[in-house]
Amino acid sequence: MCGICGFFGEGIQASADALERMNQTLVRRGPDEDGIFLRAGVGLAMRRLSIIDLSGGRQPIHNEDSTVWVVFNGEIYNYRELRAALLARGHRFETHSDTEVIVHLYEEYGDELVHHLRGMFAFALWDTRRSRGLIARDRLGIKPLFYAELGGTLLFGSEIKAVLASKLVSRELDYQAIDAFFTFTYIPAPLTIYRRVRKLEPGQLLVWESGRAEMRHYWDLDVSRVDERPDEQGWLGLFDAAIEDAVSSHLVSDVPIGAFLSGGIDSSLVVALMKPHLKDPVQTFTMGFGGARNPLIDERPLAAKVAARYGCEFHDYSVQPDFREIVGDIVHAFDEPFSDDSVVPSYYVSQFTRQHVKVALSGLGGDELFAGYQRYSGVLLGQYYSRWVPGPLHRHVVQPLLQHLPEPAHGGDRVDHAKRFAAGALQSSAERYLGFVSTLPAHERRCLFRPDVSRQIDFAATDRIVTEPYERCGAPEDVTRALYVDMKTYLPEDILALSDRLSMWHSLEVRVPLVDHRLVELSAKLPARYKIDWRHKKILLRQIAARRLPSEVITHRKQGFESPMGAWLRTDLAGYARDILGTGRLGKTGLFDMKYVSARLEEHMSGRHKNNKLLFSLIMFQEWFERHGV
């Protein structure tokens, strides 16, 4: 695991100082060692976190005659098989690291090398003979890569800060990205908060030749047809074997490995499958919450039961509500606004885990593969609702009733989901799903921003980030369309981005076996009825987990790895929220209608409406703006 950066192109004043400056921003991603390759028109640099081949895996790595050079961030889980095949074809290796297989795969297959890799990766490769560069990101976007094109030069890095450290890139804000942030709580690829910096998309590679970039998508998830041949028992056998294979393949390491354990099905199943493959007890790491909170979301008792069943070393930690001491770290880790409130527990669990191990497995991805979120139930209901309920009955009876439901005192999102469903019940399936995944609809975002800012935003274009892939993916069922959209947007740029940034901030490598691309491709063939029905979500995964886990874990209502932010903003963090969202701070950005912001804040504080997602987004935007804004 590493952080990488560099440049291609004759247009830059190539200097060791510039490359070192870029590389130094990535020290937290790789504190163990660094390396630089610098020639006219090309610079490659890396910071290494040693996991495999501890003594011999230093980068940049080259081929036998030093004509192909690579820097690499990630893990290739099938590197041993690839290495054996390449040795049989006459290639010579200098190390036992997974990075070295990339240069030899390039010699053998050219750009098609990406199809041979199983793992999480972002890499940059330079071919000296052809004066040709290549950067690539893994299929699911587990590892990030950012870039900027500047008149015949390409700059790139594992984090935005590395690209900016070149001092060649403008920090002009992208208002379209700001709108996307307040729509989704993250900024989806290829956008970033800066107009001149872009994200490489999952499953995408960029070829740099003759001062020009050619973008290619080398992988996409085919959801156009399901496989009806296996029966339920057949699917159970296929997925049981595939999940076990994914977990075992992710255990390749020369350092100790632990696991995040929430007490939910996904992480508990991963821990159960790790046990037979490790000599020592699995070290597990679990979070709980202090302060004003909903006690139902503290899953430490369930996690402890799983840990006890499998003889794990159980470590737990309680997160306190005053996250102000870490907000600067969070902002610096992301380099752009990000407001999924799971950032708070994720920060602490990464910090806590790194005190014990260097690598941890996570259960992330299970919800996106097997339909674990509440919104998928709304999608399922939406397929039939308009047939059952006449439009006038919905508009004049059902919708008013649902919109006036009080927010539950114990927290939770069920009332919020019901209101979202009511608002979009008579819309198209794509528009209805947009309503489920959006913090604010377009007409509310127009009110959030000042008129002069709104005029610079194409609100419909932001909405199309969800509706276009939903409509074009060709899936036969609406639930599968929703899963596809989440796999392309929410999973890589929210869930996996959060995992990457906060784990690497603490020099911890997190692996996600449920996002193994072979398992993801298999899940795309699974009919939706084996994932979700009117009563249950993650049906098949529950059946697999039931073979190994305590019954309480299987039947427990899903909580997710979220913080009780709504309650905290009304209590422990109320003074902080009023201060940062006031005219003296947020108002100074000149971006927002402060009357609108004040009204939403008072609604939340009084309990009349649950606005915690919007308020936390505004807080995190302001914390970012005060440190990085232009």
PEUR-V660570 format. One record per residue. N is the residue number from 1. RES is the residue in three letters. PSI is psi in whole degrees, 0 to 359 (999 if undefined). OMEGA is omega as a letter, one per 30 degrees, with the letter a starting at -180 (* if undefined). D_CENTER is the distance of its C-alpha to the mean C-alpha in whole Angstrom. Layout:
BEGIN
N_RES_PSI_OMEGA_D_CENTER, N_RES_PSI_OMEGA_D_CENTER
END
This chain:
BEGIN
1_MET_136_a_17, 2_CYS_177_l_17, 3_GLY_138_a_17, 4_ILE_157_l_19, 5_CYS_170_l_20, 6_GLY_195_l_23, 7_PHE_152_l_25, 8_PHE_141_l_27, 9_GLY_143_a_30, 10_GLU_347_a_34, 11_GLY_352_a_33, 12_ILE_146_l_32, 13_GLN_91_a_34, 14_ALA_121_l_33, 15_SER_146_l_34, 16_ALA_327_a_33, 17_ASP_315_a_32, 18_ALA_316_a_29, 19_LEU_319_l_27, 20_GLU_323_l_28, 21_ARG_316_l_27, 22_MET_315_a_24, 23_ASN_327_a_23, 24_GLN_334_l_24, 25_THR_346_a_21, 26_LEU_15_a_19, 27_VAL_322_a_21, 28_ARG_333_l_19, 29_ARG_336_a_17, 30_GLY_84_a_20, 31_PRO_352_a_23, 32_ASP_320_l_25, 33_GLU_171_l_26, 34_ASP_173_l_26, 35_GLY_150_a_27, 36_ILE_139_l_29, 37_PHE_122_a_30, 38_LEU_122_l_32, 39_ARG_172_l_34, 40_ALA_122_l_36, 41_GLY_2_l_33, 42_VAL_140_l_30, 43_GLY_130_l_28, 44_LEU_137_l_26, 45_ALA_157_a_24, 46_MET_155_l_22, 47_ARG_131_a_22, 48_ARG_135_l_22, 49_LEU_109_a_20, 50_SER_120_l_23, 51_ILE_316_a_22, 52_ILE_139_a_24, 53_ASP_70_a_27, 54_LEU_326_a_28, 55_SER_339_a_31, 56_GLY_9_a_30, 57_GLY_24_a_27, 58_ARG_141_l_27, 59_GLN_168_f_26, 60_PRO_148_l_27, 61_ILE_145_a_28, 62_HIS_170_l_31, 63_ASN_190_a_33, 64_GLU_321_a_36, 65_ASP_16_l_38, 66_SER_33_l_35, 67_THR_347_l_35, 68_VAL_126_a_31, 69_TRP_146_a_28, 70_VAL_145_l_25, 71_VAL_144_a_22, 72_PHE_137_l_19, 73_ASN_123_l_16, 74_GLY_202_l_15, 75_GLU_135_l_17, 76_ILE_110_a_19, 77_TYR_341_l_20, 78_ASN_25_a_23, 79_TYR_330_a_24, 80_ARG_318_l_27, 81_GLU_318_l_28, 82_LEU_318_a_28, 83_ARG_316_l_30, 84_ALA_318_l_32, 85_ALA_321_l_33, 86_LEU_322_l_33, 87_LEU_319_l_35, 88_ALA_336_l_37, 89_ARG_8_l_37, 90_GLY_4_l_39, 91_HIS_147_l_36, 92_ARG_134_a_36, 93_PHE_142_l_34, 94_GLU_342_a_34, 95_THR_179_l_31, 96_HIS_21_a_30, 97_SER_156_l_26, 98_ASP_335_a_23, 99_THR_322_a_23, 100_GLU_335_l_27, 101_VAL_335_a_26, 102_ILE_316_a_24, 103_VAL_324_a_28, 104_HIS_327_l_30, 105_LEU_323_l_28, 106_TYR_318_l_28, 107_GLU_323_a_32, 108_GLU_319_a_32, 109_TYR_357_a_30, 110_GLY_218_a_29, 111_ASP_339_a_26, 112_GLU_357_a_25, 113_LEU_328_a_24, 114_VAL_332_a_21, 115_HIS_344_a_22, 116_HIS_350_a_23, 117_LEU_132_l_20, 118_ARG_113_a_18, 119_GLY_196_l_15, 120_MET_132_a_12, 121_PHE_151_l_14, 122_ALA_129_a_14, 123_PHE_160_l_18, 124_ALA_132_a_21, 125_LEU_141_l_24, 126_TRP_127_l_28, 127_ASP_107_a_31, 128_THR_328_a_34, 129_ARG_320_a_36, 130_ARG_1_a_35, 131_SER_57_a_33, 132_ARG_134_a_30, 133_GLY_159_a_26, 134_LEU_131_l_23, 135_ILE_146_a_20, 136_ALA_152_l_17, 137_ARG_145_a_13, 138_ASP_166_a_13, 139_ARG_319_a_13, 140_LEU_358_l_9, 141_GLY_32_l_7, 142_ILE_320_l_7, 143_LYS_142_a_9, 144_PRO_159_l_9, 145_LEU_129_a_13, 146_PHE_152_a_15, 147_TYR_163_l_18, 148_ALA_133_l_21, 149_GLU_130_a_24, 150_LEU_87_l_28, 151_GLY_64_l_31, 152_GLY_6_l_31, 153_THR_141_l_28, 154_LEU_124_l_25, 155_LEU_145_a_23, 156_PHE_159_l_19, 157_GLY_160_l_17, 158_SER_340_l_14, 159_GLU_156_l_14, 160_ILE_321_a_16, 161_LYS_330_l_18, 162_ALA_319_l_20, 163_VAL_317_a_20, 164_LEU_331_a_22, 165_ALA_346_l_24, 166_SER_339_a_26, 167_LYS_22_l_28, 168_LEU_352_a_28, 169_VAL_131_l_25, 170_SER_145_l_26, 171_ARG_23_l_24, 172_GLU_132_a_25, 173_LEU_149_l_22, 174_ASP_107_a_21, 175_TYR_331_l_22, 176_GLN_321_l_20, 177_ALA_324_l_17, 178_ILE_318_l_18, 179_ASP_318_l_19, 180_ALA_321_l_16, 181_PHE_314_a_14, 182_PHE_352_l_17, 183_THR_316_a_16, 184_PHE_349_a_13, 185_THR_2_l_12, 186_TYR_169_l_10, 187_ILE_112_a_11, 188_PRO_150_l_10, 189_ALA_146_g_11, 190_PRO_7_a_14, 191_LEU_152_l_15, 192_THR_175_a_14, 193_ILE_340_a_17, 194_TYR_136_a_19, 195_ARG_329_a_21, 196_ARG_354_a_22, 197_VAL_134_a_19, 198_ARG_159_l_16, 199_LYS_135_l_13, 200_LEU_136_a_14, 201_GLU_157_l_12, 202_PRO_141_l_11, 203_GLY_26_a_14, 204_GLN_145_l_16, 205_LEU_154_a_19, 206_LEU_123_l_21, 207_VAL_128_a_25, 208_TRP_118_a_27, 209_GLU_135_l_30, 210_SER_38_l_33, 211_GLY_15_a_31, 212_ARG_150_l_29, 213_ALA_136_l_26, 214_GLU_121_a_25, 215_MET_137_l_22, 216_ARG_138_l_21, 217_HIS_112_a_19, 218_TYR_351_a_20, 219_TRP_143_l_18, 220_ASP_157_a_17, 221_LEU_122_l_17, 222_ASP_109_l_20, 223_VAL_18_a_21, 224_SER_341_l_24, 225_ARG_143_l_26, 226_VAL_164_a_26, 227_ASP_113_a_28, 228_GLU_1_a_31, 229_ARG_310_a_33, 230_PRO_144_l_32, 231_ASP_186_a_33, 232_GLU_317_l_31, 233_GLN_325_l_32, 234_GLY_316_l_31, 235_TRP_321_l_27, 236_LEU_315_l_27, 237_GLY_318_a_29, 238_LEU_314_a_26, 239_PHE_326_l_23, 240_ASP_313_a_25, 241_ALA_320_a_25, 242_ALA_320_l_22, 243_ILE_318_l_20, 244_GLU_321_l_23, 245_ASP_319_l_23, 246_ALA_315_a_19, 247_VAL_313_a_19, 248_SER_323_a_22, 249_SER_333_a_21, 250_HIS_5_a_18, 251_LEU_4_l_21, 252_VAL_119_a_22, 253_SER_152_l_23, 254_ASP_12_l_26, 255_VAL_162_a_25, 256_PRO_148_a_24, 257_ILE_137_l_21, 258_GLY_196_a_20, 259_ALA_142_l_18, 260_PHE_138_a_16, 261_LEU_109_a_18, 262_SER_342_a_18, 263_GLY_356_l_21, 264_GLY_176_a_19, 265_ILE_314_a_19, 266_ASP_304_a_16, 267_SER_326_l_16, 268_SER_320_l_20, 269_LEU_319_l_20, 270_VAL_315_l_19, 271_VAL_317_l_21, 272_ALA_322_a_24, 273_LEU_340_l_23, 274_MET_323_a_23, 275_LYS_310_a_26, 276_PRO_344_a_29, 277_HIS_356_a_27, 278_LEU_140_l_27, 279_LYS_318_a_31, 280_ASP_159_l_30, 281_PRO_141_l_29, 282_VAL_129_l_25, 283_GLN_122_a_24, 284_THR_152_a_21, 285_PHE_124_a_20, 286_THR_144_a_20, 287_MET_147_l_19, 288_GLY_183_a_22, 289_PHE_141_l_23, 290_GLY_183_l_26, 291_GLY_192_l_27, 292_ALA_122_a_28, 293_ARG_170_l_26, 294_ASN_114_a_26, 295_PRO_342_a_27, 296_LEU_339_a_25, 297_ILE_2_l_22, 298_ASP_105_a_23, 299_GLU_18_a_22, 300_ARG_321_l_24, 301_PRO_319_l_27, 302_LEU_317_l_25, 303_ALA_321_l_23, 304_ALA_324_l_27, 305_LYS_318_l_28, 306_VAL_315_l_26, 307_ALA_319_l_26, 308_ALA_319_a_30, 309_ARG_323_a_30, 310_TYR_17_l_29, 311_GLY_36_a_30, 312_CYS_159_l_27, 313_GLU_112_a_27, 314_PHE_121_l_26, 315_HIS_130_l_25, 316_ASP_159_a_24, 317_TYR_143_a_23, 318_SER_124_l_24, 319_VAL_130_l_22, 320_GLN_157_a_24, 321_PRO_342_a_24, 322_ASP_90_a_24, 323_PHE_6_a_21, 324_ARG_334_l_23, 325_GLU_342_a_24, 326_ILE_354_a_20, 327_VAL_326_l_19, 328_GLY_319_l_20, 329_ASP_317_a_18, 330_ILE_313_l_15, 331_VAL_316_a_16, 332_HIS_326_l_17, 333_ALA_323_a_14, 334_PHE_332_a_12, 335_ASP_357_l_15, 336_GLU_163_a_14, 337_PRO_140_l_14, 338_PHE_129_a_11, 339_SER_24_l_12, 340_ASP_121_a_10, 341_ASP_0_l_13, 342_SER_352_l_11, 343_VAL_329_a_11, 344_VAL_301_l_15, 345_PRO_327_a_15, 346_SER_321_l_12, 347_TYR_310_a_14, 348_TYR_322_a_17, 349_VAL_327_l_16, 350_SER_316_l_15, 351_GLN_314_a_18, 352_PHE_316_a_20, 353_THR_321_a_19, 354_ARG_341_l_20, 355_GLN_346_a_23, 356_HIS_321_a_24, 357_VAL_168_l_22, 358_LYS_342_a_20, 359_VAL_138_l_18, 360_ALA_139_l_16, 361_LEU_148_a_15, 362_SER_155_l_12, 363_GLY_14_l_13, 364_LEU_144_l_9, 365_GLY_339_a_9, 366_GLY_324_a_13, 367_ASP_323_a_13, 368_GLU_332_l_11, 369_LEU_321_a_14, 370_PHE_17_l_17, 371_ALA_65_a_17, 372_GLY_351_a_16, 373_TYR_153_a_16, 374_GLN_328_a_19, 375_ARG_334_l_18, 376_TYR_330_l_19, 377_SER_323_l_22, 378_GLY_322_l_23, 379_VAL_315_a_22, 380_LEU_314_l_25, 381_LEU_322_a_27, 382_GLY_334_l_27, 383_GLN_333_a_28, 384_TYR_344_a_32, 385_TYR_313_a_32, 386_SER_338_l_34, 387_ARG_328_a_36, 388_TRP_325_a_37, 389_VAL_116_l_37, 390_PRO_148_a_39, 391_GLY_311_a_38, 392_PRO_322_l_40, 393_LEU_320_l_40, 394_HIS_312_a_36, 395_ARG_323_a_37, 396_HIS_345_a_40, 397_VAL_298_a_39, 398_VAL_308_a_36, 399_GLN_313_l_34, 400_PRO_322_l_36, 401_LEU_313_a_36, 402_LEU_321_a_32, 403_GLN_339_a_31, 404_HIS_9_l_34, 405_LEU_135_l_32, 406_PRO_152_l_32, 407_GLU_135_a_29, 408_PRO_141_a_29, 409_ALA_331_a_30, 410_HIS_3_a_28, 411_GLY_200_a_25, 412_GLY_166_a_22, 413_ASP_6_a_21, 414_ARG_319_l_24, 415_VAL_319_l_26, 416_ASP_317_l_23, 417_HIS_322_l_22, 418_ALA_319_l_26, 419_LYS_321_l_27, 420_ARG_319_l_24, 421_PHE_315_a_25, 422_ALA_321_a_29, 423_ALA_329_a_28, 424_GLY_11_a_27, 425_ALA_327_a_29, 426_LEU_6_l_31, 427_GLN_177_l_29, 428_SER_162_a_27, 429_SER_319_a_25, 430_ALA_316_l_22, 431_GLU_324_l_23, 432_ARG_319_l_23, 433_TYR_323_l_19, 434_LEU_320_l_19, 435_GLY_326_l_20, 436_PHE_325_a_18, 437_VAL_1_a_15, 438_SER_138_l_17, 439_THR_318_a_17, 440_LEU_137_l_21, 441_PRO_168_a_23, 442_ALA_319_a_24, 443_HIS_331_l_27, 444_GLU_325_l_26, 445_ARG_327_l_24, 446_ARG_326_l_27, 447_CYS_328_a_29, 448_LEU_317_a_26, 449_PHE_153_l_27, 450_ARG_151_a_30, 451_PRO_321_a_32, 452_ASP_333_l_32, 453_VAL_315_a_28, 454_SER_325_a_28, 455_ARG_342_a_30, 456_GLN_5_a_28, 457_ILE_135_l_25, 458_ASP_93_a_25, 459_PHE_326_l_24, 460_ALA_325_l_24, 461_ALA_322_l_22, 462_THR_315_l_19, 463_ASP_327_a_20, 464_ARG_344_l_20, 465_ILE_328_l_16, 466_VAL_312_a_16, 467_THR_325_a_20, 468_GLU_307_l_20, 469_PRO_329_l_18, 470_TYR_316_a_19, 471_GLU_329_a_23, 472_ARG_350_a_23, 473_CYS_340_l_21, 474_GLY_11_a_24, 475_ALA_143_a_23, 476_PRO_345_a_26, 477_GLU_146_a_25, 478_ASP_322_l_23, 479_VAL_318_l_20, 480_THR_324_l_19, 481_ARG_316_l_19, 482_ALA_317_l_17, 483_LEU_321_l_15, 484_TYR_314_l_15, 485_VAL_315_l_13, 486_ASP_324_l_10, 487_MET_332_a_10, 488_LYS_339_a_10, 489_THR_290_a_9, 490_TYR_316_a_7, 491_LEU_306_a_5, 492_PRO_321_a_4, 493_GLU_354_l_4, 494_ASP_288_a_4, 495_ILE_308_a_3, 496_LEU_327_l_2, 497_ALA_316_l_3, 498_LEU_314_l_5, 499_SER_315_a_6, 500_ASP_309_a_7, 501_ARG_316_a_9, 502_LEU_330_l_11, 503_SER_316_a_12, 504_MET_335_l_13, 505_TRP_330_l_15, 506_HIS_16_l_17, 507_SER_43_l_17, 508_LEU_133_l_16, 509_GLU_125_l_14, 510_VAL_130_l_12, 511_ARG_146_a_12, 512_VAL_81_a_11, 513_PRO_333_l_14, 514_LEU_354_l_13, 515_VAL_16_l_11, 516_ASP_131_a_14, 517_HIS_332_l_15, 518_ARG_320_l_18, 519_LEU_320_l_17, 520_VAL_316_l_15, 521_GLU_323_l_18, 522_LEU_320_a_20, 523_SER_331_l_19, 524_ALA_338_l_19, 525_LYS_349_a_23, 526_LEU_123_l_23, 527_PRO_145_a_25, 528_ALA_334_a_23, 529_ARG_341_l_26, 530_TYR_356_l_25, 531_LYS_318_a_22, 532_ILE_143_l_23, 533_ASP_194_a_26, 534_TRP_337_a_28, 535_ARG_332_a_28, 536_HIS_150_l_25, 537_LYS_158_l_21, 538_LYS_46_a_20, 539_ILE_306_a_24, 540_LEU_319_a_24, 541_LEU_324_l_21, 542_ARG_320_a_23, 543_GLN_321_l_26, 544_ILE_316_a_25, 545_ALA_327_a_24, 546_ALA_338_l_27, 547_ARG_344_a_29, 548_ARG_339_a_28, 549_LEU_158_l_27, 550_PRO_146_a_29, 551_SER_329_a_30, 552_GLU_327_l_28, 553_VAL_320_a_25, 554_ILE_321_a_25, 555_THR_349_a_27, 556_HIS_136_l_25, 557_ARG_133_a_23, 558_LYS_135_l_19, 559_GLN_321_a_18, 560_GLY_165_a_15, 561_PHE_62_a_13, 562_GLU_160_l_14, 563_SER_158_l_17, 564_PRO_56_a_20, 565_MET_323_a_20, 566_GLY_315_l_22, 567_ALA_319_a_25, 568_TRP_319_a_24, 569_LEU_334_l_25, 570_ARG_343_a_28, 571_THR_268_a_29, 572_ASP_325_a_28, 573_LEU_13_a_27, 574_ALA_314_a_29, 575_GLY_318_l_31, 576_TYR_316_a_28, 577_ALA_316_a_26, 578_ARG_324_a_30, 579_ASP_308_a_30, 580_ILE_334_a_27, 581_LEU_13_l_27, 582_GLY_175_a_31, 583_THR_334_a_33, 584_GLY_343_l_33, 585_ARG_286_a_29, 586_LEU_323_a_27, 587_GLY_335_a_30, 588_LYS_347_l_31, 589_THR_333_a_28, 590_GLY_15_a_30, 591_LEU_333_a_27, 592_PHE_151_l_28, 593_ASP_106_a_30, 594_MET_336_l_31, 595_LYS_319_l_33, 596_TYR_314_a_30, 597_VAL_315_a_28, 598_SER_320_l_31, 599_ALA_318_l_32, 600_ARG_325_l_28, 601_LEU_315_a_28, 602_GLU_324_l_32, 603_GLU_315_a_31, 604_HIS_314_a_28, 605_MET_326_a_30, 606_SER_348_a_33, 607_GLY_4_a_31, 608_ARG_329_a_32, 609_HIS_144_a_28, 610_LYS_103_a_25, 611_ASN_24_a_23, 612_ASN_327_a_21, 613_LYS_314_l_18, 614_LEU_314_a_20, 615_LEU_319_l_21, 616_PHE_326_l_18, 617_SER_316_l_17, 618_LEU_319_l_20, 619_ILE_311_a_21, 620_MET_326_l_17, 621_PHE_315_a_19, 622_GLN_320_l_22, 623_GLU_320_l_21, 624_TRP_314_a_19, 625_PHE_319_a_22, 626_GLU_338_l_25, 627_ARG_327_a_23, 628_HIS_352_a_22, 629_GLY_159_a_23, 630_VAL_999_*_26
END
